[in-house]
Amino acid sequence: MVDVLDNEERMALVFKALADPTRRRLLDRLHADNGQTLSALCRDLAITRQGITQHIAVLEAAELVSTVRRGREKLHYLNPVPLHEIHDRWIARFEVPELAALSGLKRGLEHMTTNTSATKPAMVHVTYIRSTPGQVWAALTDPEATAAFWGHRNVSGWKVGDSWQHVRLDDGGVDIDGRILEVDPPRKLVHAWAAPGTLGDPARESTVTFDIEPVADGKAVRLVVTHENLPDNELTGTNEGWQMVLASLKSYLETGEPLTVWA
């Protein structure tokens, strides 16, 4: 069972997880090659498989690692969302040279490497929200809600085959084009994602999947965003964007106020 934790409890788990050198090494390995099996993570470490499993459990409890099943394999991914929250709370508020090293560490941990294997998504982000699947679904599909927490209106008919557009608030221009690939409310939404004019080009079109799962006896939601097949030059910027979007969505649903990063 997943417990619903407040922000202080969650941050305590993150700092506890980062305090151990073996766990930091595991995060380094996922940073270098995201989406590894347990066997791959155990390789060359002077610790038992059971020990690694225990360390992974601590990282998962802190939401620093998420898992995705691909066939019989269970792949482990670095989840940078908690690191982004730490940065917003303790680093971004200050502008002193001494913090540059910490910011560099954050960026290094957050950076997702390109996956050449077709069995691995390019990036996976996970967040837990005190909400319901229906409320999360409504926030993702209501143009005015996305305008509040995302800074763009997401406009679609929300049926398979319909267009999906990421529309600017100021002039109504479209920053991202897409089309709906799968709809299963309030559990799953899949849509294509491409720069305007490139939709349908396999080299430029990527896929976004939202998986919404109730946890903690229905008191919270586990939201997993998987973004696959991104062009190499879009990985870093899109990765950072998803961190801000999910943090803003969480704040919007839990407090009624999105992050001011979009202002």
C-alpha positions as CSV (number, residue, x, y, z in Angstrom):
1,M,0.0,0.0,0.0
2,V,1.2,3.5,-0.8
3,D,0.9,5.9,2.1
4,V,-0.2,9.5,1.5
5,L,2.7,11.7,2.7
6,D,2.8,15.4,3.3
7,N,5.6,17.4,1.7
8,E,7.8,17.4,4.8
9,E,7.6,13.6,5.1
10,R,8.3,13.2,1.3
11,M,11.4,15.4,1.5
12,A,12.6,13.5,4.5
13,L,12.5,10.3,2.5
14,V,14.4,11.9,-0.4
15,F,17.2,13.2,1.9
16,K,17.4,9.8,3.6
17,A,17.7,8.0,0.2
18,L,20.4,10.4,-1.0
19,A,22.4,10.0,2.2
20,D,23.6,6.5,1.3
21,P,26.5,6.1,-1.2
22,T,25.2,2.9,-2.7
23,R,21.9,4.5,-3.4
24,R,23.6,7.5,-5.0
25,R,25.6,5.0,-7.1
26,L,22.4,3.3,-8.3
27,L,21.0,6.7,-9.3
28,D,24.3,7.4,-11.1
29,R,23.8,4.2,-13.0
30,L,20.3,5.1,-14.0
31,H,21.5,8.6,-15.0
32,A,24.1,7.0,-17.3
33,D,21.6,4.4,-18.7
34,N,18.0,4.9,-17.7
35,G,15.6,1.9,-17.7
36,Q,17.7,-1.0,-16.3
37,T,16.7,-4.3,-14.9
38,L,17.6,-5.3,-11.4
39,S,20.2,-7.7,-12.7
40,A,21.9,-4.9,-14.6
41,L,21.9,-2.6,-11.6
42,C,23.5,-5.4,-9.5
43,R,26.4,-5.9,-11.9
44,D,29.8,-5.2,-10.4
45,L,28.5,-4.1,-7.0
46,A,29.9,-5.8,-4.0
47,I,26.5,-6.3,-2.5
48,T,23.9,-9.0,-2.6
49,R,20.9,-8.9,-4.9
50,Q,18.7,-8.8,-1.8
51,G,20.7,-5.8,-0.6
52,I,20.2,-4.0,-3.9
53,T,16.5,-4.7,-3.8
54,Q,16.3,-3.1,-0.3
55,H,18.1,0.0,-1.6
56,I,15.8,0.2,-4.6
57,A,12.8,0.0,-2.2
58,V,14.1,3.1,-0.3
59,L,14.6,5.0,-3.6
60,E,11.1,4.0,-4.7
61,A,9.6,5.1,-1.4
62,A,11.3,8.5,-1.9
63,E,9.9,8.5,-5.5
64,L,13.4,8.9,-6.9
65,V,13.1,5.6,-8.9
66,S,10.0,4.4,-10.8
67,T,9.5,1.1,-12.5
68,V,7.8,0.1,-15.8
69,R,7.1,-3.4,-16.9
70,R,8.1,-4.4,-20.5
71,G,7.1,-8.0,-21.1
72,R,8.7,-10.1,-18.4
73,E,11.2,-7.4,-17.5
74,K,10.9,-4.8,-14.8
75,L,12.8,-1.6,-15.8
76,H,14.0,1.0,-13.3
77,Y,14.0,4.7,-14.1
78,L,15.4,7.8,-12.4
79,N,12.5,10.0,-11.5
80,P,13.7,13.6,-11.2
81,V,10.5,15.2,-9.9
82,P,11.4,15.2,-6.2
83,L,14.8,16.7,-7.1
84,H,13.0,19.5,-8.9
85,E,10.9,20.2,-5.8
86,I,14.0,20.4,-3.7
87,H,15.5,22.8,-6.1
88,D,12.4,25.0,-6.1
89,R,12.3,25.1,-2.3
90,W,15.9,25.4,-1.2
91,I,17.9,26.5,-4.2
92,A,15.9,28.6,-6.7
93,R,15.1,31.1,-4.0
94,F,18.7,32.1,-3.6
95,E,21.2,33.6,-6.0
96,V,24.6,33.0,-4.5
97,P,27.7,31.5,-6.3
98,E,28.1,28.8,-3.6
99,L,24.8,27.2,-4.8
100,A,26.1,26.7,-8.3
101,A,27.6,23.3,-7.5
102,L,24.3,22.1,-6.1
103,S,22.4,23.3,-9.1
104,G,24.9,21.5,-11.4
105,L,24.4,18.3,-9.4
106,K,20.6,18.7,-9.8
107,R,20.8,19.2,-13.5
108,G,23.1,16.2,-13.9
109,L,20.8,13.9,-12.0
110,E,17.8,15.2,-13.9
111,H,19.3,14.8,-17.3
112,M,17.8,11.7,-19.1
113,T,20.0,10.0,-21.6
114,T,18.8,8.8,-25.0
115,N,17.7,5.2,-25.1
116,T,18.6,3.5,-28.3
117,S,16.6,0.4,-27.4
118,A,13.0,0.3,-28.7
119,T,12.0,-1.4,-25.5
120,K,12.8,1.6,-23.3
121,P,10.8,4.8,-23.1
122,A,13.0,7.9,-23.4
123,M,11.8,9.4,-20.1
124,V,9.4,8.4,-17.3
125,H,8.1,10.9,-14.7
126,V,6.1,9.8,-11.6
127,T,4.3,11.9,-9.1
128,Y,1.8,11.2,-6.3
129,I,-1.2,13.6,-5.9
130,R,-3.8,13.8,-3.2
131,S,-6.7,13.6,-5.6
132,T,-8.9,11.2,-7.5
133,P,-8.4,9.7,-11.0
134,G,-11.4,11.6,-12.2
135,Q,-10.0,14.9,-10.9
136,V,-6.6,14.3,-12.5
137,W,-8.3,13.3,-15.8
138,A,-10.4,16.4,-15.7
139,A,-7.3,18.6,-15.1
140,L,-5.5,17.0,-18.0
141,T,-8.4,17.4,-20.5
142,D,-10.0,20.7,-19.5
143,P,-8.5,23.5,-21.6
144,E,-9.0,26.1,-18.8
145,A,-7.4,23.8,-16.2
146,T,-4.3,23.3,-18.4
147,A,-4.2,27.0,-18.9
148,A,-3.9,27.4,-15.2
149,F,-1.3,24.8,-14.3
150,W,0.5,24.3,-17.7
151,G,0.4,27.8,-19.2
152,H,-1.2,26.5,-22.4
153,R,-4.7,25.3,-23.3
154,N,-4.7,21.7,-24.4
155,V,-7.5,21.5,-26.9
156,S,-9.0,18.3,-28.3
157,G,-12.3,16.4,-28.8
158,W,-10.6,13.7,-26.7
159,K,-11.6,10.8,-28.9
160,V,-9.2,8.5,-30.8
161,G,-8.2,10.2,-34.0
162,D,-9.0,13.7,-32.8
163,S,-6.4,16.4,-33.0
164,W,-4.6,17.6,-29.9
165,Q,-3.1,21.0,-29.7
166,H,-1.0,22.9,-27.1
167,V,-2.3,26.4,-27.6
168,R,-0.6,29.6,-26.3
169,L,-2.7,31.8,-24.0
170,D,-1.6,35.2,-25.4
171,D,-2.2,34.8,-29.1
172,G,-3.8,31.4,-29.7
173,G,-0.9,30.1,-31.6
174,V,-0.1,26.4,-31.5
175,D,3.2,25.3,-30.0
176,I,2.7,21.5,-30.2
177,D,0.5,19.5,-32.5
178,G,-0.7,16.0,-31.9
179,R,-3.5,13.5,-32.2
180,I,-5.3,11.2,-29.7
181,L,-4.1,7.6,-29.9
182,E,-5.8,6.0,-26.9
183,V,-8.5,7.1,-24.5
184,D,-9.5,5.2,-21.4
185,P,-11.0,7.7,-18.9
186,P,-10.0,8.1,-16.1
187,R,-7.1,5.6,-16.4
188,K,-5.1,6.3,-19.5
189,L,-4.5,8.9,-22.2
190,V,-2.1,8.6,-25.1
191,H,-1.4,11.2,-27.7
192,A,1.1,12.0,-30.4
193,W,3.4,15.1,-29.9
194,A,5.2,17.0,-32.6
195,A,6.3,20.5,-33.5
196,P,3.8,22.3,-35.8
197,G,4.1,21.0,-39.4
198,T,5.9,17.8,-38.4
199,L,3.1,15.6,-37.2
200,G,3.2,12.3,-39.1
201,D,7.0,12.4,-39.6
202,P,8.4,9.4,-37.7
203,A,11.7,11.2,-37.1
204,R,9.9,14.2,-35.4
205,E,6.8,12.7,-33.8
206,S,6.9,11.4,-30.3
207,T,4.3,9.8,-28.0
208,V,3.1,10.9,-24.5
209,T,1.3,8.4,-22.2
210,F,-0.5,9.4,-19.0
211,D,-1.2,6.4,-16.7
212,I,-3.5,7.3,-13.8
213,E,-3.8,4.8,-10.9
214,P,-5.6,5.2,-7.5
215,V,-3.4,4.4,-4.5
216,A,-3.5,4.6,-0.7
217,D,-7.1,3.2,-0.6
218,G,-8.2,5.8,-3.0
219,K,-6.8,8.8,-1.1
220,A,-4.2,9.6,-3.8
221,V,-3.3,9.1,-7.4
222,R,-0.1,7.8,-8.9
223,L,0.4,9.6,-12.2
224,V,3.1,8.2,-14.6
225,V,4.0,10.3,-17.7
226,T,6.0,8.4,-20.3
227,H,7.4,10.3,-23.2
228,E,8.8,8.1,-26.0
229,N,10.7,8.6,-29.2
230,L,11.8,12.2,-28.7
231,P,14.4,13.6,-31.0
232,D,17.8,13.9,-29.2
233,N,17.9,17.6,-29.3
234,E,14.5,17.9,-27.5
235,L,15.3,15.5,-24.6
236,T,16.7,18.0,-22.0
237,G,14.2,20.8,-22.6
238,T,11.2,18.5,-22.6
239,N,12.5,16.6,-19.5
240,E,12.8,19.9,-17.6
241,G,9.4,21.0,-18.9
242,W,7.6,17.8,-17.6
243,Q,9.1,18.4,-14.1
244,M,7.6,21.8,-13.9
245,V,4.2,20.7,-15.4
246,L,3.8,17.8,-12.9
247,A,4.9,19.9,-9.9
248,S,2.4,22.6,-11.0
249,L,-0.4,20.1,-11.5
250,K,0.2,18.6,-8.1
251,S,0.0,22.0,-6.5
252,Y,-3.1,23.0,-8.5
253,L,-5.0,19.9,-7.5
254,E,-3.9,19.8,-3.8
255,T,-4.0,23.5,-3.0
256,G,-6.0,25.1,-5.8
257,E,-3.0,27.2,-6.8
258,P,-0.6,26.2,-9.6
259,L,3.1,27.1,-9.5
260,T,3.8,30.7,-10.5
261,V,6.6,29.4,-12.9
262,W,4.2,30.0,-15.8
263,A,3.4,33.5,-14.9
